Amino acid sequence: MSLNLIVFLLIAAVILVAAVGVVAFKNIVHSALALILSFLGVAAVYFQLDAGFIGLVQILVYAGAVSVLFVFAVMLVMDRDAGETNLVNPRTRWIGAIIALLLTSGLAAAVYLTKWPQMQEPFAGDAVRQLAGLLLGDYAVAFETAAILLLIAVVGAIILAKGAEE
């Protein structure tokens, strides 16, 4: 067993435990913190795969912006004690477990049965420069449109949470 594999297995275990924590915690704030830990674990996997730019984007966008927005929205609309926010209905718990098991089995079968292409030579150029050229060149309109749509979604969520004054 190589050190690389051991580190990957540790990171994967942290991601899985955090993901289970997201759905298992009864306190929604604790669930949000477990989600942040899961996002950071995914970023660690990206760093291990030598995809540093994607790892940084994962940290900035998901572990940073999305998670902070999620915690902010939870705190904004929470009208009862935090310990009573993520209660589970005993009847639907088993339905959710069965659906999760079926989805996991289907994903595992798809990964196992897929004929993956052989690894080619790693990209030797400057991937960040090439990605920036595409985002700010050919795909600038789509990039800015996505940013405007996200801004509209945030403003709409705040208006819905606070209630519009008439």
Secondary structure, DSSP 8 states (H G I E B T S, - for coil): --HHHHHHHHHHHHHHHHHHHHHH-SSHHHHHHHHHHHHHHHHHHHHHTT-HHHHHHIIIIIIIIIHHHHHHHHHHH--S-GGGSS---HHHHHHHHHHHHHHHHHHHHHHHHS----------S-HHHHHHHIIIIITHHHHHHHHHHHHHHHHHHHHHHH----
